[in-house]
Every structure is written in structure tokens, then in C-alpha cells.
């Protein structure tokens, strides 16, 4: 059992400890930054949008400061937003536009690409995969001004030499570069050199206790505590007793009805309460600034407990989309000496604003030639209006989730939001969506055709933003094939798996129509019908070609992998497992598959099918048989060759 929390040793004053900070009339405040992962706008009780989730400690936090109703993540995905917080820069400028920072390839500069899949009009740029240590981060700023700095929880901006320890943090617990918790939330987990204190310890309880120890160690000096929660990102896992509690109050008519997800939110809220209790106990709450925010919108597109994890209603879309549900989230700022308690603000703020805000609040000058895409929101914290023209969200990718759109960029100006879809119109022209959020928070009415002059003016802002940030842009796809383009597929999450059939192609080349909606995240196809019973996948084969597939929430780096599962079958024929590799079409092909001997004797059998991908794996397809009959499959997980679980599929 080993904790990574180590005491910080300061040999006198650090090199960056300024004279100003020594002579300041009042001690500089501590700063606690709490970043939730995938927490949606409707996942707390702050905005009156949920009756199922319970977040009393987040409510308690809100009574101490200001709640923002228009708080935006810098991206609809996690790593780009995290880079924006630490640098004050847009993902368009850092080049981190997709959460690929756990993958092995080190890319320090985003580049444009000339070609893409033939069913897409636009290419996606190659994203940066590490936060470059050339940036003078928020943590380095605090450290240079006499603060003890500690990072706890998720990082996802690169392993060493790009870890928190190389970006200004004295402490990094659990020193983990992955996209989520290692294995599970409830121990046993699989963090290297970081064992649970109890057999069934919850990782958020442990992170909170490690953060408490850090605050206790540094209570007599200013500290910057960066608590970036693992919650409530997949895998969907929680304390069983809390799941059971919420299971008693599920309303099948409520779009928020996953007891597991509700339990995850409660553990997240408990951790917030632990931090608040500690600040009060140490008598330092009155001299501590607290920020609470989310890295992107709520995840609506996986499946848990036979339903979606959550709903962002009344917002449209969720994580990985450009709509409000993908980027708008909860936010609270507590600053007892400057911010009135129990207040709200409708001012528009964004992740990149926090760095310049801390500089102004602490009277610290930025570095020479240091620039920010965000602005200080101190006026808003004082109850005033912000002097800003617009905010921008740059997301030049199109992950195939429901509500997706092709690579795009958006601008929010006053109540208006314009989305530019790169080269999505006729003859390579851009396509636009325009919404008035004051009247249409759910983005149901595209007003671009009614307001062409507004579109033109707001698009000019977008163009200036792209030029200023030197963004690596989506380009017209040189391999685009109009015969394979299916505009009706936009927004239904199937674009990569269902290219448009060529009317001149042979029948065997046409894509079979799925037989029904996804079940536990698996999309049935061919002759497969899926249902769920007792947390097991019930597969009915009505013919000779049953199969079902699921995309992974984040790609898995190329390595020897094993798909493991249990199966009872009364069908017939051989089995086969396919995997989808990044950037390769068609998604599933015989060259990227492994056959296995399926036993159809009505008994329980365990299967371990080896996969040998050459590129990152984005999805899995299981062909369990080649004949009619019922099958039951459960305990499906993707592991390393040594058995480490990388992803556990629901149920």
C-alpha cells in the first residue's frame, strides 16, 4: 500500500517568489480548482433540471459564492478543455483538439490532412497529443509566486515527460495519464504503485483524502490544489449500496434514470463535501478561492442500466457534440473576500478565462509576451458585465455519436450562436447553423436562412479567430466520393459504419439495415436481435449472419489485445471478432478480425479472442455464430495480453 502524496520541500523562497507577494498586506488566498469529468449542465441540482440526482454539497458550495448559468467548456471533449484551463489558450491554438493524449505517439504540433474517408466532405486535422512543456502553465505561475502546488485525479494531457510534475505541480496523485480511472472506480483498481487502503475503496473517496492531506500539510502557506475528478466519466461503476438506493426511485418516464450514474454523482458530491469540511476545519475557508466546473457536457451516448447515462435536457446534444449539451455545464466560483455569497451570473464564461482571472485577482503580472484567448472574469464576479465580444469553440472532428455534425467551429455572441460546418455546403462552401439561445435553448430552429447578414458578420468573427490562433483546419477531402455521401446520416451516430451504398454495386456489398436500436451500447445488425435480461445480452439469431458492434468511448492504443466474454449458445457455426482501427474504412473487415471456435451446446463457456491491431482500436464487433438460435453473452471486456482490463462493456 503506497500513497504518492509526498511532502513538498521549499528551500527558502522559490526563484519566482516575488517581492510583491512578500509585502502584500493580506496573505494570498489558497486556490482549489475542482474539475468534474463529463458532468452535464443538468447533472446537478443547480439549475432545476433534475429531480433524480442529489448534489447537496455542490448546492452548499453555491451558497458560498457565484453560480454561472452560461459557463462553457472550451471543447466538447476533455483534453482540449484541460489544456485551455492550464494555458488560458483555445484548443485551436494549442492544437489539442481531441482526447488522444494517452496514446503512445507524441505529437507536439497539429497538422492539416488532405484526405479522409470517401463518405466525408471534410478532413480532420491531426491533433496534438501532449501539452507542450513550453507553455507557462497555471501551476507554474502559482509555483513561481510561492504556492505549493498539487494535482489530484485525472490528467489526460500526457505521460512523463509531459505529466503534472513537468508542468509546475509538486505533487501528482495517482500519477496516471489515462483517460479515466484505471480499471474501475471501486477497488480493486489498477493504478501503478497506488494501492487501495481498503478492499472496496472508491477512487473519489481516496482522491479526496489525499487532497485533504495536502491541505493539512500546507495550511500555513498558500497552496494551489488542482482536484480534477475522475467522476463521472466511464466506466460506469459505483458503490453498490448507493446504486441500490437510487434503484428504488427510478421513474421510467424520467430521461435521467440510471441508478449507477446517480450513485456516481453522489460520490462525486461527497468528495466536494470532504474538501469543504476540511477547509472549515482548518479555518482557512475564508481565505480560499474555489472554482467548480466541468470539462465538457454530459455523456448521453453510452449505455448503463439499460438506458443512457444521463440527459442534458433542455439542452440539445451531449459530450462530443457542438450543441449546447456538449459544451455548456455547471460552474461556481467562491471567493469569500471578493464575491457575494449565494449569487448568480448570466455572463458568458469559458474554460480559458480562469488563468487570466487568477492573475488579475492576485495582482500578478503575466509573463512577457504571454497572451490569452480567455479574459479575466473579475468584473462578473463583482456583479458587473464582461467586456467581451464573443467566445469560440473549435472542434474539427466528427466522432460518430448521435447529434454529431461534421468538423465545425462555433461563435457565441450575446444571445446568438453560429456554427460553421467546414466545407459542408455545395461545391466546398461552408454550411451554417444559427440559433437564438434566448428563445431557443434547445437549438431546434436554425435561423441561418432568415438572417444572412448576421451569419456573414458572425462568420467574419470566426475567420478572424482561426487566423489569429493559426488553427490547423479541416480541408476539403480530396478522396470525397459523392456516391458514398449520406447527408441524412448526420446526427444519428452511424456515419462510419453505414456508408451510402452505391446503386451500381453488387448486392453483397450493400450495408444491411440494423434491426433495432442499440442495447447496452451494442448496435445489432445482420440477422441479430438484441435484448437485455439480468445484466446479460440476449442474442437471437434469425438467420445465418448475426453480429453486433460498439464503439469504444476512447481509442485504445495499438498493442496485443484480448476480448474476453462468457457465452451460452444454442445457435451454430464459427465465431469471429472484428476490431475497428482509427482512420480505416470499412470499419470492420476480415483483415482486422480473429475467428474463434464457438461451442453451441447450451453450456457456459469462457472465450478469450486475441486481437493484433496495427493502429488504435475504436470499436469492436462480435459475430458469435453463423446460424439461427438463441445466445446469452455477458462479462464482455477488452484487456491487454496480460489481462489488464482496458474497457468493460455494459452490461
C-alpha positions as CSV (number, residue, x, y, z in Angstrom):
1,X,0.0,0.0,0.0
2,X,1.6,3.2,-1.1
3,X,0.4,6.8,-1.4
4,X,2.0,9.1,-3.9
5,X,1.4,12.2,-1.7
6,X,4.8,13.4,-0.8
7,X,5.7,16.4,1.4
8,X,6.8,19.5,-0.6
9,X,10.2,20.9,0.5
10,X,10.8,24.6,-0.2
11,X,14.3,25.7,0.3
12,X,13.6,29.3,1.4
13,X,11.9,31.4,-1.2
14,X,11.5,29.9,-4.7
15,X,13.1,31.7,-7.6
16,X,9.7,33.2,-8.7
17,X,8.6,34.3,-5.3
18,X,8.1,38.0,-5.9
19,X,8.7,40.9,-3.6
20,X,5.1,41.8,-4.1
21,X,3.9,38.5,-2.6
22,X,6.1,39.0,0.4
23,X,5.0,42.5,1.2
24,X,1.3,42.0,0.3
25,X,-0.9,43.5,3.1
26,X,-3.0,40.3,3.3
27,X,-1.9,36.7,2.7
28,X,-2.6,35.5,-0.8
29,X,-5.6,33.2,-0.9
30,X,-5.4,29.5,-1.4
31,X,-6.9,28.2,-4.7
32,X,-8.9,25.0,-5.1
33,X,-9.9,24.1,-8.6
34,X,-12.4,21.2,-8.8
35,X,-13.0,20.0,-12.4
36,X,-15.6,17.3,-12.9
37,X,-15.3,15.0,-15.9
38,X,-18.3,14.7,-18.3
39,X,-20.6,16.4,-15.8
40,X,-23.5,17.8,-17.7
41,X,-25.5,21.0,-17.2
42,X,-28.4,19.0,-15.9
43,X,-26.4,16.6,-13.7
44,X,-26.6,18.8,-10.6
45,X,-29.4,20.5,-8.7
46,X,-28.1,24.0,-9.5
47,X,-30.4,24.8,-12.4
48,X,-33.6,23.0,-11.5
49,X,-33.2,20.4,-14.3
50,X,-33.1,17.2,-12.3
51,X,-35.2,15.5,-9.6
52,X,-33.3,12.3,-9.6
53,X,-29.7,13.3,-8.9
54,X,-28.8,14.6,-5.4
55,X,-25.9,17.2,-5.1
56,X,-26.3,18.8,-1.6
57,X,-22.6,19.6,-1.3
58,X,-22.5,21.3,-4.7
59,X,-25.5,23.3,-3.6
60,X,-23.6,24.1,-0.3
61,X,-20.7,25.3,-2.4
62,X,-23.0,27.5,-4.5
63,X,-24.3,29.3,-1.3
64,X,-20.8,30.4,-0.7
65,X,-20.2,32.1,-4.0
66,X,-21.5,32.8,-7.5
67,X,-23.2,30.3,-9.8
68,X,-22.8,30.8,-13.6
69,X,-25.7,30.0,-15.9
70,X,-23.7,30.4,-19.1
71,X,-20.5,28.6,-18.4
72,X,-18.8,26.9,-21.4
73,X,-16.1,24.3,-21.7
74,X,-13.5,25.2,-24.4
75,X,-14.3,21.9,-26.1
76,X,-16.9,19.2,-26.1
77,X,-14.2,16.7,-25.1
78,X,-11.9,16.6,-22.1
79,X,-8.2,17.0,-23.0
80,X,-8.7,20.2,-25.1
81,X,-10.6,21.8,-22.2
82,X,-7.9,20.8,-19.7
83,X,-5.3,22.4,-21.9
84,X,-7.3,25.6,-22.0
85,X,-7.6,25.8,-18.2
86,X,-3.8,25.4,-17.8
87,X,-2.8,27.7,-20.5
88,X,-5.6,30.2,-20.9
89,X,-5.5,29.4,-24.6
90,X,-8.0,28.0,-27.0
91,X,-7.6,24.4,-28.2
92,X,-7.4,25.9,-31.7
93,X,-4.1,27.5,-30.6
94,X,-2.6,24.6,-28.6
95,X,-3.6,22.1,-31.3
96,X,-5.1,19.7,-28.7
97,X,-8.5,19.2,-30.2
98,X,-9.2,15.6,-29.4
99,X,-8.5,13.5,-26.3
100,X,-5.7,11.4,-27.7
101,X,-3.1,12.3,-25.0
102,X,-3.0,8.8,-23.6
103,X,-1.9,7.2,-26.9
104,X,1.7,6.4,-27.4
105,X,2.6,8.6,-30.3
106,X,4.0,12.0,-29.2
107,X,2.6,14.8,-31.5
108,X,3.5,18.4,-30.4
109,X,2.1,20.3,-33.4
110,X,-1.3,19.9,-35.0
111,X,-1.2,19.5,-38.8
112,X,-3.8,19.6,-41.6
113,X,-4.6,16.5,-43.5
114,X,-5.5,16.3,-47.2
115,X,-7.6,13.1,-47.3
116,X,-10.2,11.3,-45.3
117,X,-12.9,8.6,-45.6
118,X,-14.6,8.9,-49.0
119,X,-18.1,9.4,-47.4
120,X,-17.0,12.7,-45.8
121,X,-16.6,16.0,-47.4
122,X,-14.0,17.3,-45.0
123,X,-10.8,16.1,-43.4
124,X,-10.0,16.4,-39.7
125,X,-6.6,17.8,-38.7
126,X,-4.1,15.7,-36.8
127,X,-4.4,16.7,-33.2
128,X,-1.5,17.5,-30.8
129,X,-1.2,14.6,-28.3
130,X,0.7,16.2,-25.5
131,X,0.6,19.5,-23.6
132,X,4.0,21.0,-24.6
133,X,6.2,22.0,-21.7
134,X,7.0,25.2,-23.5
135,X,3.7,26.6,-22.1
136,X,3.9,28.6,-18.9
137,X,1.1,26.9,-17.2
138,X,-1.3,28.0,-14.4
139,X,0.6,25.7,-12.0
140,X,3.9,27.1,-12.9
141,X,2.6,30.6,-12.3
142,X,1.3,29.7,-8.9
143,X,4.6,27.9,-8.0
144,X,6.7,30.8,-9.1
145,X,4.7,33.0,-6.7
146,X,5.2,31.0,-3.6
147,X,2.3,28.5,-3.8
148,X,2.6,24.8,-3.0
149,X,1.0,23.0,-6.0
150,X,-0.7,19.7,-6.1
151,X,-2.6,17.8,-8.8
152,X,-5.0,15.0,-7.8
153,X,-7.0,12.8,-10.1
154,X,-7.3,12.8,-13.9
155,X,-4.7,14.5,-16.1
156,X,-5.0,13.2,-19.7
157,X,-2.5,15.6,-21.1
158,X,0.4,13.2,-21.5
159,X,2.6,10.9,-19.5
160,X,6.1,11.8,-18.4
161,X,7.8,13.9,-19.6
162,X,4.5,15.8,-20.0
163,X,2.9,14.8,-16.7
164,X,1.8,17.3,-14.0
165,X,5.3,17.1,-12.5
166,X,6.8,18.7,-15.6
167,X,4.0,21.3,-15.7
168,X,4.5,23.0,-12.4
169,X,3.0,20.6,-9.8
170,X,5.0,19.5,-6.8
171,X,2.7,16.5,-6.2
172,X,0.7,14.3,-8.7
173,X,-1.6,11.6,-7.3
174,X,-2.1,9.0,-8.6
175,X,0.3,10.0,-11.4
176,X,-1.9,8.4,-14.1
177,X,-2.0,9.6,-17.7
178,X,-5.1,7.6,-18.8
179,X,-8.5,8.9,-20.0
180,X,-10.3,7.6,-16.9
181,X,-9.8,5.6,-13.7
182,X,-7.6,2.5,-14.1
183,X,-10.0,-0.4,-14.3
184,X,-12.8,0.9,-12.1
185,X,-14.0,3.4,-9.5
186,X,-14.3,0.8,-6.8
187,X,-11.2,-1.1,-5.8
188,X,-9.5,-3.3,-6.8
189,X,-8.2,-0.8,-9.4
190,X,-5.1,-1.0,-11.5
191,X,-3.1,2.2,-10.9
192,X,0.6,1.5,-10.9
193,X,2.2,2.0,-7.4
194,X,-1.1,3.2,-5.9
195,X,-3.0,0.6,-4.0
196,X,-6.3,1.0,-2.2
197,X,-6.4,1.5,1.5
198,X,-9.4,-0.8,1.9
199,X,-10.6,-3.7,-0.3
200,X,-13.5,-1.8,-1.8
201,X,-12.3,1.8,-1.6
202,X,-13.8,4.3,-4.0
203,X,-11.3,6.2,-6.0
204,X,-13.1,9.6,-5.4
205,X,-13.1,9.0,-1.7
206,X,-9.3,8.2,-1.9
207,X,-8.6,11.3,-4.1
208,X,-10.5,13.5,-1.6
209,X,-8.5,12.1,1.3
210,X,-5.2,12.6,-0.5
211,X,-6.3,16.2,-1.2
212,X,-7.1,16.7,2.5
213,X,-3.6,15.5,3.5
214,X,-2.2,18.0,1.0
215,X,-4.2,20.9,2.5
216,X,-3.3,19.8,6.0
217,X,0.4,19.8,5.1
218,X,0.3,23.3,3.5
219,X,-2.4,25.0,5.6
220,X,0.1,27.7,6.8
221,X,1.2,28.7,3.3
222,X,-0.7,29.5,0.1
223,X,-1.5,26.4,-2.0
224,X,-3.0,25.6,-5.3
225,X,-5.0,22.4,-5.2
226,X,-5.9,21.1,-8.6
227,X,-8.5,18.4,-8.0
228,X,-9.5,17.1,-11.4
229,X,-12.1,14.4,-10.6
230,X,-12.3,11.0,-12.4
231,X,-16.1,11.3,-11.9
232,X,-18.4,10.9,-13.7
233,X,-16.5,9.6,-16.8
234,X,-16.9,6.0,-17.9
235,X,-16.5,3.2,-16.9
236,X,-19.9,3.3,-15.2
237,X,-19.3,1.9,-11.7
238,X,-20.3,2.9,-8.2
239,X,-20.8,1.8,-4.7
240,X,-23.5,-1.0,-4.7
241,X,-25.4,0.3,-1.7
242,X,-25.8,3.7,-3.3
243,X,-26.9,2.1,-6.6
244,X,-29.5,0.1,-4.7
245,X,-30.8,3.3,-3.1
246,X,-31.4,5.0,-6.4
247,X,-32.8,1.9,-7.9
248,X,-35.8,2.4,-5.6
249,X,-36.7,5.8,-7.1
250,X,-36.2,5.2,-10.8
251,X,-39.0,6.8,-12.9
252,X,-39.1,5.1,-16.3
253,X,-40.5,8.4,-17.8
254,X,-37.6,10.5,-16.5
255,X,-34.7,10.7,-19.0
256,X,-32.4,10.7,-16.0
257,X,-33.0,7.2,-14.7
258,X,-29.7,5.4,-14.4
259,X,-29.2,4.4,-10.7
260,X,-25.5,3.7,-11.4
261,X,-24.9,7.2,-12.8
262,X,-26.8,8.8,-9.9
263,X,-24.6,6.9,-7.5
264,X,-21.5,8.1,-9.3
265,X,-22.8,11.7,-9.0
266,X,-23.4,11.2,-5.3
267,X,-19.8,10.0,-4.7
268,X,-18.6,13.0,-6.6
269,X,-20.7,15.3,-4.5
270,X,-19.4,13.6,-1.3
271,X,-15.9,14.4,-2.4
272,X,-16.8,18.1,-2.7
273,X,-18.2,17.9,0.8
274,X,-15.0,16.4,2.1
275,X,-13.0,19.3,0.7
276,X,-15.4,21.9,2.2
277,X,-15.4,20.2,5.6
278,X,-11.6,20.3,5.6
279,X,-11.3,24.0,4.7
280,X,-13.8,24.7,7.5
281,X,-11.9,22.5,10.0
282,X,-8.6,24.1,9.2
283,X,-10.1,27.6,9.5
284,X,-8.9,28.6,6.0
285,X,-12.2,28.6,4.1
286,X,-12.4,32.4,4.4
287,X,-9.0,32.7,2.6
288,X,-9.6,30.1,-0.2
289,X,-10.9,30.7,-3.7
290,X,-12.8,27.7,-5.1
291,X,-13.7,27.0,-8.7
292,X,-16.0,24.2,-9.6
293,X,-16.6,23.4,-13.3
294,X,-16.9,20.6,-15.9
295,X,-14.6,19.7,-18.8
296,X,-17.5,19.2,-21.2
297,X,-21.2,18.3,-21.4
298,X,-22.8,15.2,-20.1
299,X,-22.3,11.8,-21.7
300,X,-25.6,10.8,-23.3
301,X,-24.3,8.2,-25.7
302,X,-23.1,5.2,-23.8
303,X,-25.5,2.8,-22.1
304,X,-25.8,1.8,-18.5
305,X,-28.6,0.1,-16.6
306,X,-30.4,-0.4,-19.9
307,X,-30.6,3.4,-20.6
308,X,-28.3,6.3,-21.4
309,X,-26.2,7.5,-18.5
310,X,-27.9,10.9,-18.3
311,X,-29.8,13.6,-20.2
312,X,-28.8,17.2,-20.8
313,X,-32.4,18.3,-21.3
314,X,-33.4,21.0,-22.1
315,X,-30.1,21.4,-24.0
316,X,-29.5,19.6,-27.3
317,X,-26.8,17.0,-27.6
318,X,-24.1,16.0,-25.2
319,X,-20.4,15.2,-24.9
320,X,-18.6,15.2,-28.3
321,X,-21.1,17.4,-30.0
322,X,-21.1,21.1,-30.9
323,X,-24.5,21.7,-29.5
324,X,-25.1,23.3,-26.1
325,X,-25.3,20.0,-24.3
326,X,-21.8,19.3,-25.4
327,X,-20.1,22.4,-24.1
328,X,-22.4,24.1,-21.5
329,X,-22.0,23.0,-17.9
330,X,-22.2,23.9,-14.3
331,X,-19.8,26.4,-12.8
332,X,-19.3,28.0,-9.4
333,X,-16.7,30.5,-8.1
334,X,-16.3,31.1,-4.4
335,X,-14.1,33.9,-3.2
336,X,-15.2,35.0,0.3
337,X,-13.4,38.3,0.2
338,X,-14.5,39.4,-3.2
339,X,-17.6,37.5,-4.4
340,X,-21.0,37.9,-2.8
341,X,-22.4,34.7,-1.4
342,X,-25.4,32.9,-2.9
343,X,-25.4,35.0,-6.2
344,X,-25.9,34.1,-9.8
345,X,-24.5,35.5,-13.0
346,X,-25.7,35.2,-16.6
347,X,-22.4,36.4,-18.0
348,X,-20.8,34.1,-20.6
349,X,-17.6,32.5,-19.3
350,X,-15.3,29.8,-20.8
351,X,-12.5,27.5,-19.5
352,X,-9.7,29.7,-20.9
353,X,-10.9,32.6,-18.7
354,X,-9.7,31.2,-15.4
355,X,-6.0,31.7,-15.9
356,X,-6.2,35.5,-16.6
357,X,-8.8,35.8,-13.9
358,X,-6.4,34.4,-11.3
359,X,-3.7,36.8,-12.5
360,X,-5.9,39.8,-12.0
361,X,-7.4,38.6,-8.7
362,X,-3.9,38.0,-7.2
363,X,-2.3,41.1,-8.8
364,X,0.2,39.0,-10.7
365,X,1.6,40.2,-14.0
366,X,1.6,37.7,-16.9
367,X,4.9,36.7,-18.4
368,X,6.5,38.9,-21.1
369,X,4.7,38.3,-24.4
370,X,2.3,35.9,-22.7
371,X,-1.2,36.1,-24.3
372,X,-4.5,34.5,-23.6
373,X,-7.6,33.7,-25.6
374,X,-9.6,34.0,-22.4
375,X,-10.3,37.1,-20.4
376,X,-10.5,37.9,-16.7
377,X,-14.0,37.4,-15.3
378,X,-13.3,39.5,-12.2
379,X,-15.9,42.1,-13.3
380,X,-18.5,39.4,-13.5
381,X,-17.5,38.2,-10.0
382,X,-18.2,41.7,-8.8
383,X,-21.6,41.7,-10.3
384,X,-20.7,43.7,-13.4
385,X,-20.9,42.9,-17.2
386,X,-18.0,41.5,-19.1
387,X,-16.4,43.4,-21.9
388,X,-16.1,40.7,-24.5
389,X,-17.4,40.4,-28.0
390,X,-17.7,36.6,-28.3
391,X,-16.4,33.2,-27.4
392,X,-15.3,30.4,-29.8
393,X,-15.4,26.6,-29.7
394,X,-13.2,24.8,-32.1
395,X,-14.0,21.1,-32.7
396,X,-12.7,19.9,-36.1
397,X,-13.7,16.3,-35.6
398,X,-16.8,14.2,-36.0
399,X,-17.0,11.3,-33.5
400,X,-20.0,9.2,-34.6
401,X,-22.3,9.7,-31.7
402,X,-25.9,10.8,-32.0
403,X,-26.2,14.6,-32.5
404,X,-22.8,14.7,-34.2
405,X,-22.0,17.0,-37.1
406,X,-19.0,17.3,-39.5
407,X,-15.9,19.2,-38.3
408,X,-17.1,22.6,-37.1
409,X,-16.4,25.8,-35.2
410,X,-18.9,28.0,-33.3
411,X,-19.1,31.5,-32.0
412,X,-21.4,32.7,-29.2
413,X,-22.2,36.5,-29.4
414,X,-24.8,37.8,-27.0
415,X,-27.8,35.5,-27.3
416,X,-26.7,34.2,-30.8
417,X,-24.8,31.2,-31.7
418,X,-23.4,30.4,-35.2
419,X,-21.9,27.1,-36.1
420,X,-19.7,26.9,-39.2
421,X,-19.6,23.4,-40.7
422,X,-16.4,23.3,-42.7
423,X,-17.0,22.7,-46.4
424,X,-20.3,21.1,-45.6
425,X,-22.3,23.0,-48.3
426,X,-22.4,22.8,-52.1
427,X,-19.1,22.9,-54.1
428,X,-17.0,23.0,-51.0
429,X,-18.6,26.1,-49.4
430,X,-19.1,26.2,-45.7
431,X,-22.5,25.4,-44.2
432,X,-24.1,27.2,-41.2
433,X,-26.5,26.8,-38.3
434,X,-27.7,29.9,-36.5
435,X,-29.6,29.8,-33.2
436,X,-31.0,32.4,-30.8
437,X,-30.4,30.8,-27.5
438,X,-32.6,33.3,-25.6
439,X,-35.6,32.0,-27.4
440,X,-34.4,28.5,-28.4
441,X,-32.1,27.0,-25.7
442,X,-32.7,23.6,-27.3
443,X,-31.4,24.7,-30.7
444,X,-34.4,23.5,-32.6
445,X,-34.8,26.4,-35.0
446,X,-32.0,27.1,-37.5
447,X,-32.3,30.8,-38.4
448,X,-29.3,31.0,-40.8
449,X,-31.6,31.4,-43.9
450,X,-33.6,34.2,-42.2
451,X,-30.6,36.2,-41.1
452,X,-27.9,36.1,-43.8
453,X,-26.3,39.3,-42.7
454,X,-25.9,38.1,-39.2
455,X,-24.4,34.9,-40.5
456,X,-21.9,36.9,-42.5
457,X,-20.9,39.1,-39.7
458,X,-20.5,36.3,-37.2
459,X,-18.6,34.2,-39.7
460,X,-16.2,37.0,-40.1
461,X,-15.5,36.7,-36.3
462,X,-14.9,33.0,-36.8
463,X,-12.4,33.6,-39.6
464,X,-10.5,36.2,-37.6
465,X,-10.3,33.7,-34.7
466,X,-9.0,30.9,-36.9
467,X,-6.4,33.2,-38.4
468,X,-5.3,34.6,-35.0
469,X,-5.0,31.1,-33.4
470,X,-3.3,29.7,-36.6
471,X,-5.6,26.7,-36.3
472,X,-4.9,23.6,-38.2
473,X,-8.2,23.5,-40.2
474,X,-10.4,20.8,-41.8
475,X,-9.8,20.8,-45.5
476,X,-11.9,19.7,-48.5
477,X,-11.4,15.9,-48.7
478,X,-9.6,15.0,-51.9
479,X,-11.0,11.5,-51.7
480,X,-14.6,12.5,-51.2
481,X,-16.9,10.3,-53.3
482,X,-20.4,11.9,-53.7
483,X,-21.8,8.4,-54.3
484,X,-20.9,7.4,-50.7
485,X,-22.1,10.5,-49.1
486,X,-25.2,10.2,-46.9
487,X,-26.3,13.6,-45.5
488,X,-29.3,12.0,-43.8
489,X,-26.8,10.1,-41.5
490,X,-25.7,13.4,-39.9
491,X,-26.6,13.2,-36.2
492,X,-27.5,9.6,-35.9
493,X,-24.1,8.2,-35.0
494,X,-23.7,5.7,-37.8
495,X,-21.7,7.5,-40.5
496,X,-18.6,5.4,-40.3
497,X,-20.5,2.1,-40.1
498,X,-23.1,2.8,-42.8
499,X,-21.5,4.4,-45.9
500,X,-24.1,5.1,-48.6
501,X,-24.5,2.1,-50.8
502,X,-23.5,2.6,-54.4
503,X,-26.6,1.9,-56.6
504,X,-24.4,0.2,-59.1
505,X,-22.7,-2.1,-56.5
506,X,-23.3,-5.7,-56.2
507,X,-25.9,-6.8,-53.6
508,X,-23.3,-8.4,-51.4
509,X,-21.6,-5.0,-51.0
510,X,-24.6,-3.2,-49.6
511,X,-24.8,-2.5,-45.9
512,X,-27.5,-4.4,-44.0
513,X,-30.0,-2.3,-42.2
514,X,-29.7,-2.6,-38.4
515,X,-32.7,-4.4,-36.8
516,X,-33.2,-2.1,-33.9
517,X,-31.8,0.5,-31.5
518,X,-28.6,-0.1,-29.5
519,X,-28.9,-2.4,-26.5
520,X,-26.3,-1.9,-23.7
521,X,-24.4,0.1,-26.2
522,X,-24.3,-2.7,-28.8
523,X,-25.7,-2.0,-32.2
524,X,-27.4,-5.1,-33.7
525,X,-27.0,-5.8,-37.4
526,X,-27.3,-8.6,-39.9
527,X,-29.6,-11.2,-38.5
528,X,-29.1,-10.3,-34.9
529,X,-31.8,-9.2,-32.4
530,X,-30.7,-8.0,-29.0
531,X,-32.4,-7.7,-25.7
532,X,-31.2,-7.3,-22.1
533,X,-32.1,-9.6,-19.2
534,X,-30.4,-10.0,-15.8
535,X,-27.5,-7.8,-16.9
536,X,-26.8,-10.2,-19.8
537,X,-27.0,-9.7,-23.5
538,X,-29.6,-11.9,-25.1
539,X,-28.8,-12.5,-28.7
540,X,-31.4,-14.0,-31.1
541,X,-30.1,-15.1,-34.5
542,X,-32.9,-15.2,-37.1
543,X,-30.6,-16.3,-39.9
544,X,-27.0,-17.0,-40.8
545,X,-25.3,-13.7,-40.1
546,X,-25.8,-12.4,-36.6
547,X,-23.4,-9.6,-35.4
548,X,-23.4,-6.5,-33.2
549,X,-20.8,-3.8,-32.7
550,X,-19.9,-1.0,-30.3
551,X,-17.5,1.9,-30.4
552,X,-15.2,2.5,-27.5
553,X,-15.6,5.7,-25.6
554,X,-11.9,6.5,-26.2
555,X,-9.5,4.7,-28.6
556,X,-7.2,2.0,-27.3
557,X,-3.5,2.3,-28.3
558,X,-2.2,-0.4,-30.7
559,X,-1.0,-3.4,-28.8
560,X,-1.8,-7.1,-28.4
561,X,-5.4,-7.2,-27.0
562,X,-7.8,-9.8,-25.9
563,X,-11.6,-9.7,-26.0
564,X,-12.9,-11.8,-23.2
565,X,-16.5,-12.8,-22.6
566,X,-18.8,-15.6,-21.3
567,X,-21.4,-17.2,-23.6
568,X,-24.1,-19.8,-23.7
569,X,-25.2,-20.7,-27.2
570,X,-27.8,-22.9,-28.9
571,X,-27.0,-21.5,-32.4
572,X,-24.5,-22.9,-34.8
573,X,-21.3,-22.2,-36.7
574,X,-18.0,-20.5,-36.1
575,X,-17.5,-17.2,-34.3
576,X,-15.4,-14.2,-35.2
577,X,-14.3,-10.9,-33.5
578,X,-13.6,-7.8,-35.6
579,X,-12.0,-4.6,-34.5
580,X,-12.2,-1.1,-35.9
581,X,-8.9,0.9,-36.4
582,X,-8.6,4.6,-36.5
583,X,-9.0,6.1,-39.9
584,X,-9.6,2.8,-41.7
585,X,-12.7,2.1,-43.8
586,X,-14.7,0.0,-43.9
587,X,-15.0,-0.1,-40.1
588,X,-15.0,-3.9,-39.9
589,X,-13.2,-6.1,-42.4
590,X,-11.9,-9.7,-42.4
591,X,-8.2,-8.5,-42.4
592,X,-8.9,-6.9,-39.0
593,X,-10.6,-9.9,-37.4
594,X,-9.9,-13.1,-35.5
595,X,-12.0,-16.3,-35.8
596,X,-12.8,-18.4,-32.7
597,X,-14.4,-21.8,-32.1
598,X,-17.8,-21.2,-30.7
599,X,-19.4,-24.0,-28.7
600,X,-23.2,-24.3,-29.2
601,X,-24.0,-26.9,-26.6
602,X,-26.1,-24.8,-24.2
603,X,-23.3,-24.8,-21.6
604,X,-21.3,-21.8,-20.2
605,X,-18.0,-21.2,-21.9
606,X,-15.4,-18.6,-21.4
607,X,-13.8,-17.1,-24.5
608,X,-10.5,-15.2,-25.0
609,X,-10.1,-13.9,-28.5
610,X,-6.7,-12.3,-29.4
611,X,-6.6,-9.1,-31.4
612,X,-3.5,-7.7,-33.1
613,X,-4.3,-4.2,-34.3
614,X,-1.8,-2.0,-36.2
615,X,-3.5,1.2,-35.3
616,X,-5.6,2.5,-32.3
617,X,-8.8,0.5,-31.8
618,X,-12.0,2.5,-31.9
619,X,-14.6,-0.3,-31.9
620,X,-15.4,-4.0,-31.5
621,X,-17.8,-6.2,-33.5
622,X,-18.8,-9.7,-32.3
623,X,-20.1,-12.3,-34.7
624,X,-21.0,-15.1,-32.2
625,X,-22.3,-17.6,-34.8
626,X,-23.3,-18.3,-38.4
627,X,-26.6,-19.9,-37.8
628,X,-30.0,-19.4,-36.2
629,X,-30.6,-19.8,-32.5
630,X,-30.5,-18.0,-29.1
631,X,-27.3,-17.0,-27.3
632,X,-26.6,-15.3,-24.0
633,X,-23.4,-13.2,-23.6
634,X,-22.1,-11.3,-20.6
635,X,-18.9,-10.1,-18.8
636,X,-17.5,-8.6,-22.1
637,X,-14.2,-6.8,-21.6
638,X,-11.2,-5.7,-23.6
639,X,-7.9,-6.5,-21.9
640,X,-4.2,-6.4,-22.5
641,X,-2.5,-9.6,-23.3
642,X,-1.6,-9.9,-19.6
643,X,-5.3,-9.5,-18.5
644,X,-5.4,-5.8,-17.5
645,X,-9.0,-4.6,-18.2
646,X,-8.9,-1.6,-20.6
647,X,-12.6,-1.4,-21.1
648,X,-15.6,-3.2,-19.6
649,X,-18.7,-3.3,-21.8
650,X,-22.1,-2.9,-20.3
651,X,-24.0,-4.8,-19.0
